[in-house]
Amino acid sequence: RNFAIWRTLSEKDEYLSMYERFVINQKIRNLKVKLEKRFKNNSHLDDLSVKIMIGTVNSDDTFTFYSRYERNKKKAINEERHQVGSTIKPIIYSVFEDLGLDINGDVSTEPIELTLNSGPWSPRDAHKAENPEISIVEALLKSYNRPVIRIANELGFDNVEKELKLYFPELRKPLAQFPAQLLGSLEMSVADLFDSYSRFISKECHKILTGKRDEEDSV
C-alpha cells in the first residue's frame, strides 16, 4: 500500500484523479504479488511488466503507466513494440462485417491449410472447439484462430488488407503471405494500439449514430 501511495504521488499525469491512480497502482501491486506466489519458481517472472494507456477517443489527454519506474516511460509506451495477440480480434471481426460477413452466422473450426511462399501453413488454437462448427460470435468471444483465417480467406486477403491498413499502418504486406498477423503476431507499441482502438471506436460510434449498425443487425 505504501508503494502504491508513493507511485500515485510521484505520477504527474492529470487525466485520472489521484484516487483513480491510487486504485490502479494498488491493483497492479496486488496482481504482481499474486503472480509471484503462483510462479515463484519461474525465472521469467522477473521480465513481467505492466503498461497502461487510458484516454478519451479523439483527444490527446491520456494517462500512461509503466510498472518499471526506473526506466523511460515515454519510450516504453510510444516506442517499444510487442506482439498484440488477440487484442486486435474485435477490430478484425468488424472489418469482416464491413466486407459482408453476417456476424450472426456460423463458421467451421476444422483445420485449414494455406500455401504460402514459405511453405504450407496452418493456424492452431490453444484449446480445441467442442463442435466442428460454431457461431461467429462464439469464435470471437473464445478467440479461436482457425475461424479468423478461414473467414479472411473466404472474403479475400487483399480485401481484408485494404481495410486493416486504416487501423494498422505497419501491417506487413501482402497479408496473404503473412496471415499470422491476424492472430496477433503483429507488433505494436501501446500508443499505436491505443490509436488503432481510437479509430475503431470512432468508426463504430459513427455507425450507430448514422443508423448503419441498426441496418446491419436487421439484415
N, C-alpha and C positions, 0 to 999 in steps of 0.2 A: 504493500500500500504506500509506503514511504517513497518507493521508487516511482510509482505512478504519479504521485503528487509532484515529485521533482521534475518528471518529464512534462507534466502539464504546465508547470510554471515556467519551464525553460523554452517551450514552444511559442513561436511568435505569430503563427497563423491565427487570424481572427475570424475565419469563416464559421467555425464552431465556437460555441460558448465554452468557458473554462470547465464547466461541469461536464459537457459532452466530451471534451478532450480527456478529462479525467476518466470517464467511463470507458472510453476506447483504450486508454493506456492500461487500466486495470484489467479489462477483459483480455488484452493481449498478454499481459503478465501472467494471468491465471492459465491461459492456454499453453504458454510455454512451460509452466510448472507441470501441468498435466502431461504434456508430451515428454518432458524429461523423466517423469516417473514411468511412463509407459514404455519408452525406448531408452532406458538408462544404459543399456549395453550397446547402443547403436552409435558408432563414431560419427556417422553422417549428421547427427543431430546438431553438431557444432556449426554446421553450414546453414541451419534454419534461420531465416529472417522473414520479417513481415513488412510489406509495403502497402500503403493505403493512399488512395486519392479520392476525395469526396468533393463534389461540387454541383453546380446548377447548370443545366443544359443551356448553351448559348451565352455563357458568362465566363469571365476569367477568374472569378472568385472561387478558390478551392482551398481545401485542407489536405495537406500531404503528411505522411508519416513514414518513417523508416526506423525499424527497431534497432539497427546498428548505429546508434547515435554518434559513435566515434568516427563514422565515415561521412562522406559528402552526400547529403540527402538529395540535393538538386540533381546531381549526376545520376544517383541511383534511380530516381523517379523518371527522369527525362531521357537518359541515355542507355542505361543498362537494359539489355534485351533478354527476354525469357520466352520459352515456348508457352503459348497461351492455353494449350489444352482445349477442353470442351467449353471454355467460357465463351467462345465465339459461335457456338451452335445456334443460339436463338437468332443471331443475325443471318446465319446461313439459311435457316429454315424460312425466314422472312423473305430472303431473296428467292428461294424456291417458290414461295407463294406468288411473288411478283411475276415469276415466269410461268405461272399457270398451275402450280401444284394445288390440289384440293387437300387442305390440311386435315379434313375430316375423313380422308381415305385410309387405305391400308398399304403396308409395304412389307416385302419379304425380308426375312432375317437370314436367309440362306447365304452360303459363301458366294462371293463374286470375285472374279479374277480379271484384271486388266493387263493388257500387253503394253508395257512402256518401253521406251528406248533402252532403259537399263535392264529390261527383262520382265518376266511375269511378276505381278504384284497383287496381293490380296489383303484387304483390311481385316483386322482381328478385333474382337470385342473382349473386354475384361471379364464379362460374365455372359454366359450363354442365355439366349432368349428362350422362354418356356415354349413358345409356339413358332412355327415356321413363318407365320405372317402375323403382324401386329398392327395396331393403329399407328398412324404417323405421329399423333400426339404422344403416345407411349414411347415411341422411338426417340422423340426429343426429350421427354421427361427422364427417361432412363439412360440417355446419352449413348445409344448404340451407334457403332461406327458403320457397319455394313449398309444400313438404310441410307445414310448420308451419301455414300459413294454411289449406291445404286440409283438414287434419285438424281444426283448430279449427272451421272452417265446418261440417264434417260432424257433429261432436259437439255443436255449438251454442255460439255465443259466450257466451250467457247462462250456460250450464253451466260453461264454462271460467272465466268471470269469477268466479263464486261460489267456486271452488276457489283461484284465484290470489290472491284477496283475503287469504287466510291468510298468504301469503308476501310480498305486495306491497300493503300498506295504501294506498299512494299511487297505486294503479292508477287511471288516468283512465277514467271510465265514461260511457256504456256501451262496453264493449270492442269491440262490433260496429262502432262508429263510429271507433274508434281502434286498429285491429288491428296497426298497425306496432309497438305496444308489445311484441308477442310476438316481434318481430325485433330488439329491443334499443333502441328509441327511448325506452324508459322511463328516467327519470333518477333516480339514487340516489346517496347518499354511500357511501363504502367501508364505514362502520359499518353502514349499512342493508343493504347487500348481504351483509355478514358475518352479520347477524341472519337474513336470509332463508335463507341456506345452513345456518345452525344449525338452523332449524326443519325444513328439507328433510332434512338428515342424520338428525335425531332421528326424523322420521316414517319414513324408510326403514329405520332400525335397528329401529324398533318392528315394522315389517312382518316383518323377518327373525326377530326374537325370538318373535313370535306365530305364525310359520309362514305368514303371509298371502302373503309373497313367493313361497314354495315352491308354494303353491296356485295363484298366478297363472301361474307358469312352467310348471306342468303342464297348464294348460288348453289 
